[in-house]
């Protein structure tokens, strides 16, 4: 809002002039004074004439309205104004004869009734209303072109409506409670983050592991072929060796080399953290590669690919967009953290023996000189240990790939990274719940239902806010948990404030920068929600309304011409209200009411013809009219 309010009520001339001077001073006042609303007492208007002259002649004020409060003087019943208020060229004056007001119908024979039920004075309601840029502009235009003498008594017809800023804050609190609810659903770890999925380890063709594995397979195949040549009818082997023994020994030697290589690699590259340069060389020497090492097509060495977002971020994003709440995501991250713990590759050494027992190596190294005569092919392969050699080579190969993905891969999320992202979620959630808790108890009933509908629209935007915060932690990891917590908390609090600014400027449906294009516009209010507002906007302006004057002053109001009206309503109601006959309402972003502002001009002669203080004239009381 850009309406500047200058209260001169009760100020002596010198203090009032100082307040005006401070306002228009380019160093102490606002950069621009597009709309100025002056609050003054009717009894001080002429005395404050030099103050209005300073304002008008300052070259700083684009437009001005004055709210004059108080009854007409008891002596002559004229409303006296300085030369630059009212009349043909002065600023418009809204005369509030009594800030509590009366209920009154704009008709010659109408009588005044007491006004009851207001929680705020009429003056406060009027000032709040005129503080909205759109309402101020519409009222100013009315005074410029349609209000005779540019002085009128304001009246109000109000219907309860939603203050947009307060409604947004309450609906966002509802959305936050929903997103921060404990939630139900699978608490299991994020499968997409587990080493088998994210590790990306491969065995280089022709590398040591693959070479030894293939040598085992080739020797076993050669031994099997030799056995086949020796086999006779009925599965009885012929006399002689046929080279079987040598092939079995070769298979055992290759398997022993593979076993030693894998055991040595597990021992040499063992760490609970990131691999050192030497340890990385140990892994590479075994023929193990990771995505960052893969060569690009046509290039000897690829530039490491940097994903737009980390796998942990992508898992969180997928879970949130799938409907998981923040606590549920945090629980799943905790489980994932346990499952990606690195314990050092040396801890897998016992599995080397389990997958390739030393007894198998020994049996392959000392095969019998001749195969058994009374045995079939399968039995012979088993007795010679050939099937065991193939299975052991495969098991050892699987083991080093498993260990590589879990312990050595640079693309498998580290437990520390998963933990920092979970802690960042905790800091973010704290900022969100602080915002929601500051809104107090949320309403129920019809208003609660309206807020729930609006929260349906806000939830996707809120998720985008969460992802923006998490993306910040993913792109620039914190040094530790406490830093991650505080950074996420501060990012979230700042984004909430930025979102509020967007709503203040463009309405609830205004998309902040992090809101994706998939977020749709919202129709907040239904037709039933705005029935009271619509009735107020269509209310006949000559019927009984809350007129801000006293019982002694309403007779000074001119009812011979139709009163002028300004409709106003919250932007939240615009879609549900649809098109209305006549002049369209001013759609406000702030203010707690909707309805009509009625401007009733004064009878001719009530205003003392701008005969108050003027720069080069002495106030002329002879122009005052007769008592009304």
C-alpha positions as CSV (number, residue, x, y, z in Angstrom):
1,X,0.0,0.0,0.0
2,X,1.2,3.5,-0.8
3,X,-1.3,5.6,1.1
4,X,0.6,7.9,3.5
5,X,-1.4,8.9,6.6
6,X,-0.7,12.3,8.3
7,X,-2.6,12.7,11.6
8,X,-3.0,16.3,12.6
9,X,-5.8,15.7,15.1
10,X,-5.4,17.8,18.2
11,X,-2.0,19.3,17.2
12,X,-1.3,23.0,17.6
13,X,-0.3,24.8,14.4
14,X,3.4,24.7,15.1
15,X,3.5,20.9,15.8
16,X,1.2,20.2,12.9
17,X,3.5,22.2,10.6
18,X,6.5,20.3,11.9
19,X,4.8,17.0,11.1
20,X,3.9,18.1,7.6
21,X,7.4,19.5,7.0
22,X,8.9,16.1,8.1
23,X,6.6,14.3,5.7
24,X,7.4,16.3,2.6
25,X,11.1,16.6,3.3
26,X,12.9,14.5,0.7
27,X,15.4,13.3,3.3
28,X,13.0,12.4,6.2
29,X,9.9,11.6,4.3
30,X,9.0,8.7,2.0
31,X,10.5,8.7,-1.5
32,X,7.1,9.2,-3.1
33,X,3.9,10.6,-1.8
34,X,1.4,9.3,-4.3
35,X,-1.6,9.3,-2.0
36,X,-1.9,11.4,1.2
37,X,-4.7,10.9,3.7
38,X,-4.8,13.7,6.3
39,X,-6.7,13.2,9.5
40,X,-7.8,16.5,11.2
41,X,-10.4,18.1,13.5
42,X,-13.1,20.2,12.0
43,X,-12.4,22.8,14.7
44,X,-8.7,23.1,13.7
45,X,-9.1,23.1,9.9
46,X,-8.7,26.9,9.4
47,X,-6.0,27.1,12.0
48,X,-4.1,24.5,10.1
49,X,-4.4,26.4,6.9
50,X,-0.6,27.1,6.6
51,X,0.0,23.4,7.0
52,X,-2.2,22.5,4.1
53,X,-0.5,25.3,2.1
54,X,2.8,23.6,2.8
55,X,1.6,20.3,1.7
56,X,0.0,21.5,-1.5
57,X,2.9,23.8,-2.5
58,X,5.7,21.3,-1.6
59,X,5.8,19.8,-5.0
60,X,5.8,16.3,-3.4
61,X,2.1,15.3,-3.1
62,X,0.4,13.7,-6.1
63,X,-3.1,13.5,-4.5
64,X,-4.7,14.3,-1.2
65,X,-7.8,13.6,0.8
66,X,-8.8,14.9,4.2
67,X,-10.9,13.2,6.8
68,X,-12.3,16.0,9.1
69,X,-13.6,14.7,12.4
70,X,-16.0,16.4,14.7
71,X,-19.3,18.4,14.6
72,X,-19.8,21.8,13.1
73,X,-19.2,24.7,15.4
74,X,-22.1,25.4,17.7
75,X,-22.1,29.2,17.1
76,X,-22.8,29.4,13.3
77,X,-23.2,25.7,12.3
78,X,-20.9,26.3,9.2
79,X,-18.1,24.0,8.3
80,X,-15.1,26.3,7.6
81,X,-12.3,25.1,5.4
82,X,-9.0,26.6,4.3
83,X,-8.8,27.6,0.7
84,X,-7.1,24.4,-0.5
85,X,-9.7,22.0,0.9
86,X,-13.1,21.5,-0.8
87,X,-14.5,23.9,-3.4
88,X,-13.8,23.6,-7.1
89,X,-10.0,23.0,-6.8
90,X,-9.2,21.9,-3.2
91,X,-8.7,18.4,-1.9
92,X,-11.7,16.3,-1.2
93,X,-13.0,16.3,2.4
94,X,-14.8,13.4,4.1
95,X,-16.6,15.0,7.0
96,X,-17.0,12.6,9.9
97,X,-19.4,14.5,12.2
98,X,-19.4,11.7,14.8
99,X,-17.0,8.8,14.5
100,X,-19.6,6.4,16.2
101,X,-22.2,7.5,13.6
102,X,-25.9,6.8,13.2
103,X,-28.1,4.5,11.1
104,X,-29.8,6.7,8.6
105,X,-31.7,6.5,5.3
106,X,-30.9,9.1,2.7
107,X,-34.4,10.6,2.4
108,X,-35.9,14.0,3.4
109,X,-38.1,12.6,6.1
110,X,-35.7,10.1,7.5
111,X,-34.8,10.0,11.2
112,X,-31.6,8.9,12.9
113,X,-31.3,5.6,14.7
114,X,-28.5,4.5,17.0
115,X,-25.9,2.2,15.4
116,X,-25.1,-0.9,17.4
117,X,-22.9,-3.9,16.9
118,X,-19.7,-2.3,15.6
119,X,-16.4,-3.7,16.9
120,X,-14.5,-0.7,15.6
121,X,-15.4,3.0,15.4
122,X,-16.7,4.3,12.1
123,X,-13.6,6.5,11.8
124,X,-11.3,3.5,12.2
125,X,-13.2,1.6,9.6
126,X,-13.1,4.5,7.2
127,X,-9.4,5.0,7.6
128,X,-8.7,1.3,7.2
129,X,-10.8,1.4,4.0
130,X,-9.1,4.5,2.6
131,X,-5.7,3.0,3.2
132,X,-6.3,0.6,0.3
133,X,-4.8,2.1,-2.8
134,X,-7.7,1.1,-5.1
135,X,-10.4,2.5,-2.7
136,X,-8.4,5.7,-2.2
137,X,-8.1,6.2,-5.9
138,X,-11.8,5.6,-6.6
139,X,-12.9,7.9,-3.8
140,X,-10.4,10.6,-5.0
141,X,-11.9,10.3,-8.5
142,X,-15.4,10.7,-7.2
143,X,-14.5,13.9,-5.3
144,X,-12.7,15.3,-8.3
145,X,-15.5,15.0,-10.8
146,X,-18.8,14.1,-9.0
147,X,-19.1,15.5,-5.5
148,X,-20.4,19.0,-5.4
149,X,-18.1,21.3,-3.4
150,X,-15.8,18.3,-2.8
151,X,-17.1,17.8,0.7
152,X,-19.3,14.8,1.6
153,X,-20.4,12.7,4.6
154,X,-19.3,9.1,4.4
155,X,-21.6,6.2,5.1
156,X,-20.8,2.5,5.3
157,X,-22.6,-0.8,4.5
158,X,-20.3,-3.6,5.6
159,X,-20.3,-7.3,5.2
160,X,-17.8,-9.6,6.8
161,X,-15.1,-10.6,4.4
162,X,-11.7,-12.0,4.5
163,X,-8.6,-9.9,4.9
164,X,-6.4,-11.3,2.2
165,X,-3.2,-11.2,4.2
166,X,-4.7,-12.7,7.3
167,X,-6.6,-15.3,5.3
168,X,-3.5,-16.4,3.4
169,X,-1.5,-16.7,6.7
170,X,-4.3,-18.8,8.3
171,X,-4.7,-21.0,5.2
172,X,-0.9,-21.4,5.0
173,X,-0.9,-22.5,8.6
174,X,-3.5,-25.1,7.7
175,X,-1.3,-26.3,4.9
176,X,1.8,-26.4,7.1
177,X,-0.1,-28.5,9.7
178,X,-1.0,-31.0,7.0
179,X,2.5,-31.2,5.6
180,X,4.1,-31.5,9.1
181,X,1.6,-34.1,10.3
182,X,3.2,-37.3,11.4
183,X,1.6,-39.0,8.4
184,X,1.0,-42.6,7.7
185,X,2.6,-44.9,5.1
186,X,5.6,-47.1,4.5
187,X,8.4,-46.1,6.8
188,X,11.0,-48.2,4.8
189,X,14.2,-46.8,3.5
190,X,14.4,-45.1,0.1
191,X,15.3,-48.0,-2.2
192,X,16.5,-45.6,-4.9
193,X,19.3,-44.5,-2.5
194,X,20.6,-47.9,-1.6
195,X,24.1,-48.8,-2.9
196,X,22.8,-51.5,-5.3
197,X,20.9,-48.8,-7.2
198,X,23.1,-45.7,-6.9
199,X,26.6,-47.3,-6.8
200,X,27.0,-47.8,-10.5
201,X,30.1,-49.9,-10.2
202,X,31.2,-52.0,-13.2
203,X,34.1,-54.4,-13.9
204,X,36.3,-53.3,-16.8
205,X,36.4,-55.9,-19.5
206,X,40.0,-57.2,-19.6
207,X,40.7,-56.0,-16.1
208,X,42.2,-58.2,-13.5
209,X,39.0,-59.4,-11.8
210,X,37.3,-60.1,-15.2
211,X,40.4,-61.7,-16.5
212,X,40.8,-64.1,-13.6
213,X,37.1,-64.9,-13.6
214,X,37.2,-65.6,-17.3
215,X,40.3,-67.8,-16.9
216,X,38.5,-69.9,-14.3
217,X,35.5,-70.3,-16.7
218,X,37.8,-71.1,-19.7
219,X,39.8,-73.7,-17.7
220,X,36.6,-75.3,-16.4
221,X,35.2,-75.4,-20.0
222,X,38.4,-77.0,-21.2
223,X,38.3,-79.6,-18.4
224,X,34.6,-80.4,-19.3
225,X,35.5,-80.8,-23.0
226,X,38.3,-83.2,-22.1
227,X,35.9,-85.2,-19.9
228,X,33.5,-85.3,-22.7
229,X,36.1,-86.8,-25.0
230,X,36.9,-89.5,-22.4
231,X,33.3,-90.4,-21.7
232,X,32.0,-93.6,-23.2
233,X,28.6,-95.2,-23.4
234,X,26.8,-95.5,-20.1
235,X,28.8,-92.6,-18.7
236,X,31.9,-94.7,-18.1
237,X,35.1,-92.8,-18.7
238,X,37.9,-94.4,-20.8
239,X,41.3,-95.0,-19.5
240,X,43.7,-92.1,-19.6
241,X,43.7,-88.5,-18.6
242,X,43.1,-86.5,-21.7
243,X,44.5,-83.3,-20.1
244,X,41.7,-83.0,-17.6
245,X,44.1,-82.7,-14.6
246,X,46.0,-79.8,-16.1
247,X,42.8,-77.9,-16.9
248,X,41.6,-78.4,-13.3
249,X,44.9,-77.2,-11.9
250,X,44.7,-74.1,-14.2
251,X,41.2,-73.4,-13.0
252,X,42.3,-73.6,-9.4
253,X,45.3,-71.3,-10.0
254,X,43.1,-68.7,-11.7
255,X,40.5,-68.9,-8.8
256,X,43.3,-68.5,-6.3
257,X,44.6,-65.4,-8.1
258,X,41.0,-64.0,-8.1
259,X,40.6,-64.8,-4.4
260,X,43.9,-63.1,-3.5
261,X,43.2,-60.1,-5.7
262,X,39.8,-59.5,-4.1
263,X,41.0,-60.1,-0.6
264,X,44.0,-57.7,-1.2
265,X,41.7,-55.0,-2.7
266,X,39.2,-55.3,0.2
267,X,42.1,-54.9,2.7
268,X,44.0,-52.1,0.8
269,X,40.9,-49.9,0.1
270,X,39.3,-50.2,3.5
271,X,38.0,-47.0,5.0
272,X,34.8,-45.8,6.6
273,X,35.1,-42.5,4.8
274,X,36.1,-41.3,1.3
275,X,38.8,-43.2,-0.5
276,X,42.3,-41.7,-0.4
277,X,44.2,-41.3,-3.7
278,X,46.2,-44.4,-3.0
279,X,43.1,-46.4,-2.1
280,X,41.4,-45.3,-5.2
281,X,44.4,-46.6,-7.2
282,X,44.0,-50.0,-5.5
283,X,40.4,-50.1,-6.6
284,X,41.2,-49.0,-10.1
285,X,44.0,-51.5,-10.4
286,X,41.6,-54.3,-9.7
287,X,39.5,-53.2,-12.7
288,X,36.6,-51.6,-10.9
289,X,35.1,-48.4,-12.3
290,X,32.4,-45.9,-11.3
291,X,30.1,-43.6,-13.3
292,X,32.6,-40.7,-12.9
293,X,35.2,-42.9,-14.5
294,X,33.2,-44.0,-17.5
295,X,34.6,-42.6,-20.8
296,X,32.3,-40.5,-22.9
297,X,31.7,-41.7,-26.5
298,X,34.6,-40.8,-28.7
299,X,36.7,-39.5,-25.7
300,X,39.5,-41.2,-23.8
301,X,38.4,-39.6,-20.6
302,X,35.0,-38.1,-19.7
303,X,34.4,-35.0,-17.8
304,X,32.6,-36.1,-14.6
305,X,28.9,-35.7,-15.0
306,X,27.3,-33.4,-12.4
307,X,23.6,-34.1,-11.8
308,X,21.3,-31.2,-11.5
309,X,20.2,-32.5,-8.1
310,X,21.7,-35.2,-5.8
311,X,19.9,-38.6,-5.5
312,X,18.9,-37.7,-2.0
313,X,17.2,-34.5,-3.1
314,X,15.5,-36.5,-5.9
315,X,14.2,-39.1,-3.5
316,X,12.9,-36.4,-1.1
317,X,11.2,-34.6,-4.0
318,X,9.6,-37.8,-5.3
319,X,8.3,-38.7,-1.8
320,X,6.8,-35.2,-1.2
321,X,5.2,-35.1,-4.6
322,X,3.7,-38.5,-3.9
323,X,2.0,-37.2,-0.8
324,X,4.5,-38.1,2.0
325,X,4.6,-35.7,5.0
326,X,7.8,-34.2,6.3
327,X,8.0,-36.4,9.4
328,X,7.5,-39.5,7.2
329,X,10.2,-38.4,4.8
330,X,12.5,-37.8,7.8
331,X,11.8,-41.3,9.2
332,X,12.6,-42.9,5.9
333,X,15.9,-40.9,5.6
334,X,16.8,-42.2,9.1
335,X,16.3,-45.8,7.9
336,X,18.2,-45.1,4.7
337,X,21.1,-43.6,6.7
338,X,21.4,-46.9,8.6
339,X,21.4,-48.9,5.4
340,X,24.1,-46.9,3.7
341,X,26.5,-46.9,6.7
342,X,30.1,-47.7,5.5
343,X,32.0,-50.1,7.7
344,X,35.2,-50.5,5.7
345,X,35.8,-53.0,3.0
346,X,38.1,-55.1,5.2
347,X,35.0,-56.1,7.2
348,X,33.9,-58.2,4.2
349,X,37.1,-60.4,4.3
350,X,35.3,-63.3,6.1
351,X,33.0,-63.5,3.1
352,X,35.9,-64.2,0.8
353,X,36.4,-67.5,2.6
354,X,32.7,-68.2,2.7
355,X,32.3,-67.7,-1.0
356,X,35.6,-69.3,-2.0
357,X,36.8,-71.7,0.7
358,X,40.5,-72.6,0.9
359,X,39.6,-76.2,0.7
360,X,38.2,-75.7,-2.7
361,X,41.4,-74.1,-3.9
362,X,43.3,-77.0,-2.4
363,X,41.1,-79.6,-4.1
364,X,41.5,-77.9,-7.5
365,X,45.2,-77.7,-7.0
366,X,45.6,-81.5,-6.4
367,X,43.1,-83.3,-8.7
368,X,43.3,-87.1,-9.1
369,X,45.4,-88.2,-12.0
370,X,42.5,-89.9,-13.6
371,X,38.7,-89.2,-13.5
372,X,36.6,-91.8,-11.8
373,X,35.6,-94.6,-14.2
374,X,32.2,-95.2,-13.0
375,X,30.6,-91.7,-13.0
376,X,28.6,-89.5,-15.3
377,X,29.6,-86.1,-16.4
378,X,27.8,-84.1,-13.7
379,X,29.2,-86.4,-11.0
380,X,32.7,-86.1,-12.4
381,X,32.5,-82.3,-12.5
382,X,31.4,-82.2,-8.9
383,X,34.1,-84.5,-7.7
384,X,36.8,-82.5,-9.5
385,X,35.4,-79.2,-8.0
386,X,34.7,-77.7,-11.5
387,X,31.2,-76.5,-10.6
388,X,32.4,-75.2,-7.3
389,X,35.1,-73.2,-9.1
390,X,32.6,-71.5,-11.4
391,X,30.3,-70.7,-8.5
392,X,33.1,-69.4,-6.4
393,X,34.4,-67.1,-9.2
394,X,30.9,-65.7,-9.7
395,X,30.4,-65.2,-5.9
396,X,33.7,-63.4,-5.6
397,X,32.9,-61.1,-8.5
398,X,29.5,-60.4,-7.0
399,X,31.2,-59.6,-3.7
400,X,33.6,-57.0,-5.1
401,X,30.7,-55.3,-7.0
402,X,28.6,-55.2,-3.8
403,X,31.5,-53.8,-1.8
404,X,32.3,-51.3,-4.5
405,X,28.8,-49.9,-4.6
406,X,28.5,-49.8,-0.8
407,X,32.0,-48.8,0.3
408,X,33.8,-47.1,-2.5
409,X,31.3,-45.6,-5.0
410,X,31.4,-41.8,-5.1
411,X,27.7,-41.8,-6.3
412,X,26.3,-43.8,-3.4
413,X,25.0,-41.2,-0.8
414,X,27.2,-41.1,2.2
415,X,25.5,-41.5,5.6
416,X,26.7,-38.0,6.5
417,X,25.0,-36.5,3.4
418,X,21.8,-38.3,4.2
419,X,21.9,-37.2,7.8
420,X,22.5,-33.6,6.9
421,X,19.6,-33.6,4.5
422,X,17.4,-35.1,7.3
423,X,18.6,-32.5,9.7
424,X,18.0,-29.8,7.2
425,X,14.4,-31.1,6.9
426,X,14.1,-30.8,10.7
427,X,15.3,-27.1,10.6
428,X,12.9,-26.4,7.8
429,X,10.0,-28.0,9.6
430,X,10.8,-25.9,12.7
431,X,10.5,-22.7,10.7
432,X,7.2,-23.8,9.2
433,X,5.7,-24.8,12.5
434,X,6.9,-21.5,14.1
435,X,5.0,-19.7,11.4
436,X,1.9,-21.8,11.9
437,X,2.0,-21.6,15.7
438,X,2.2,-17.8,15.5
439,X,-1.3,-17.8,13.9
440,X,-2.9,-19.3,17.0
441,X,-5.9,-21.5,17.0
442,X,-7.4,-21.9,13.5
443,X,-11.1,-21.3,13.0
444,X,-13.6,-24.1,12.4
445,X,-17.0,-24.3,10.8
446,X,-17.6,-22.5,7.5
447,X,-14.5,-20.3,7.7
448,X,-12.4,-23.3,8.6
449,X,-13.8,-25.1,5.5
450,X,-12.9,-22.1,3.3
451,X,-9.4,-22.1,4.7
452,X,-9.1,-25.8,4.1
453,X,-10.0,-25.3,0.4
454,X,-7.4,-22.5,0.1
455,X,-4.8,-24.7,1.7
456,X,-5.4,-27.3,-1.0
457,X,-4.0,-24.7,-3.4
458,X,-1.2,-23.7,-1.2
459,X,0.1,-27.3,-0.5
460,X,1.8,-27.7,-3.9
461,X,3.5,-24.3,-3.5
462,X,4.5,-25.2,0.0
463,X,6.1,-28.4,-1.3
464,X,8.0,-26.3,-3.8
465,X,9.3,-24.1,-1.0
466,X,10.5,-27.2,0.9
467,X,12.3,-28.4,-2.2
468,X,13.9,-25.1,-2.8
469,X,15.4,-25.2,0.8
470,X,16.5,-28.8,0.4
471,X,18.1,-28.0,-3.0
472,X,20.2,-25.3,-1.3
473,X,21.6,-27.8,1.2
474,X,22.1,-30.3,-1.6
475,X,24.0,-27.8,-3.8
476,X,26.1,-26.3,-0.9
477,X,26.4,-28.9,1.8
478,X,26.8,-27.6,5.3
479,X,29.9,-28.5,7.4
480,X,27.8,-30.3,10.1
481,X,24.4,-31.0,11.4
482,X,23.9,-27.8,13.4
483,X,24.8,-25.6,10.4
484,X,22.5,-27.6,8.2
485,X,19.6,-27.2,10.7
486,X,20.1,-23.4,11.0
487,X,20.7,-22.8,7.3
488,X,17.5,-24.6,6.4
489,X,15.5,-22.8,9.1
490,X,16.7,-19.4,7.9
491,X,16.1,-20.2,4.2
492,X,12.6,-21.3,5.0
493,X,11.8,-18.3,7.1
494,X,13.1,-16.0,4.4
495,X,11.0,-17.7,1.7
496,X,7.9,-17.5,3.8
497,X,8.4,-13.7,4.1
498,X,9.0,-13.5,0.3
499,X,5.8,-15.5,-0.3
500,X,3.8,-13.1,1.9
501,X,5.2,-10.1,-0.1
502,X,4.0,-11.8,-3.4
503,X,0.6,-12.3,-1.9
504,X,0.5,-8.7,-0.7
505,X,1.4,-7.4,-4.2
506,X,-0.5,-9.8,-6.4
507,X,-3.0,-11.8,-4.3
508,X,-3.2,-15.3,-3.0
509,X,-2.9,-16.8,-6.4
510,X,0.3,-14.9,-7.2
511,X,3.0,-17.5,-7.7
512,X,6.3,-16.9,-5.9
513,X,9.5,-17.7,-7.8
514,X,9.8,-21.3,-6.6
515,X,6.2,-22.2,-7.6
516,X,6.2,-24.4,-10.7
517,X,4.0,-23.8,-13.7
518,X,2.0,-26.9,-12.7
519,X,0.5,-25.0,-9.8
520,X,-3.0,-24.0,-10.9
521,X,-5.0,-20.9,-10.1
522,X,-7.6,-21.2,-7.3
523,X,-11.2,-20.3,-6.8
524,X,-11.1,-19.7,-3.1
525,X,-14.7,-18.7,-2.4
526,X,-17.9,-20.5,-3.5
527,X,-21.1,-18.7,-4.3
528,X,-22.5,-19.6,-0.9
529,X,-19.4,-18.1,0.8
530,X,-20.0,-14.7,-0.8
531,X,-23.8,-14.4,-0.4
532,X,-23.5,-11.8,2.3
533,X,-20.8,-9.8,0.4
534,X,-22.9,-9.8,-2.8
535,X,-26.0,-8.6,-0.9
536,X,-23.9,-5.7,0.5
537,X,-22.5,-4.8,-2.9
538,X,-26.0,-4.7,-4.4
539,X,-27.6,-2.9,-1.5
540,X,-29.6,0.2,-2.5
541,X,-27.5,3.2,-1.6
542,X,-30.5,5.4,-0.5
543,X,-31.6,2.8,2.1
544,X,-30.5,2.8,5.8
545,X,-26.7,2.7,6.3
546,X,-24.2,3.5,8.9
547,X,-23.7,7.3,8.3
548,X,-20.7,8.8,10.1
549,X,-22.4,11.9,11.4
550,X,-24.2,13.0,14.6
551,X,-27.9,13.4,15.2
552,X,-27.5,17.2,14.9
553,X,-25.6,17.1,11.6
554,X,-27.5,14.7,9.3
555,X,-29.9,17.5,8.4
556,X,-27.0,19.3,6.7
557,X,-26.7,16.4,4.2
558,X,-28.2,16.9,0.7
559,X,-30.6,14.1,-0.2
560,X,-32.1,15.8,-3.2
561,X,-29.6,13.9,-5.5
562,X,-28.7,10.2,-5.5
563,X,-25.7,9.5,-3.3
564,X,-22.5,8.4,-4.8
565,X,-21.2,4.9,-3.9
566,X,-17.9,3.0,-4.1
567,X,-18.1,-0.8,-4.0
568,X,-15.2,-2.7,-2.5
569,X,-14.5,-6.4,-1.8
570,X,-11.6,-8.8,-1.3
571,X,-9.9,-10.2,-4.3
572,X,-10.5,-13.6,-2.7
573,X,-14.2,-13.2,-3.6
574,X,-13.8,-12.0,-7.2
575,X,-14.2,-15.3,-9.0
576,X,-17.2,-16.4,-6.9
577,X,-19.0,-13.1,-7.3
578,X,-18.6,-13.0,-11.0
579,X,-20.0,-10.0,-13.0
580,X,-22.1,-7.5,-11.1
581,X,-24.3,-4.8,-12.7
582,X,-23.1,-1.2,-12.6
583,X,-19.7,0.0,-11.6
584,X,-17.4,-2.9,-10.7
585,X,-16.1,-3.1,-7.2
586,X,-12.6,-2.1,-6.1
587,X,-10.9,-5.5,-5.5
588,X,-8.8,-5.0,-2.3
589,X,-5.9,-7.1,-1.1
590,X,-6.3,-5.9,2.5
591,X,-9.0,-4.8,4.9
592,X,-11.4,-7.0,6.8
593,X,-14.7,-5.9,5.1
594,X,-16.6,-5.7,1.9
595,X,-19.6,-3.6,1.0
596,X,-20.4,0.0,0.1
597,X,-18.9,3.4,0.9
598,X,-21.7,6.1,0.4
599,X,-20.8,9.7,-0.1
600,X,-23.6,12.2,0.6
601,X,-22.8,15.8,-0.4
602,X,-23.7,18.7,2.0
603,X,-26.4,21.1,1.3
604,X,-25.5,24.3,-0.4
605,X,-24.1,26.9,2.0
606,X,-23.1,24.5,4.8
607,X,-19.5,24.9,3.8
608,X,-18.2,28.4,4.4
609,X,-17.1,28.8,0.8
610,X,-13.4,28.1,1.4
611,X,-13.2,31.3,3.4
612,X,-10.7,30.2,5.9
613,X,-7.0,30.9,5.9
614,X,-5.4,31.6,2.5
615,X,-1.8,32.6,1.7
616,X,-2.7,36.2,0.9
617,X,-6.1,36.7,2.4
618,X,-7.6,37.1,5.8
619,X,-10.4,34.7,6.7
620,X,-13.7,36.2,5.6
621,X,-16.5,35.2,8.0
622,X,-19.0,37.2,6.0
623,X,-19.4,34.3,3.6
624,X,-20.8,32.0,6.2
625,X,-24.3,30.8,5.6
626,X,-27.3,30.8,7.8
627,X,-27.8,28.2,10.6
628,X,-29.1,24.9,9.2
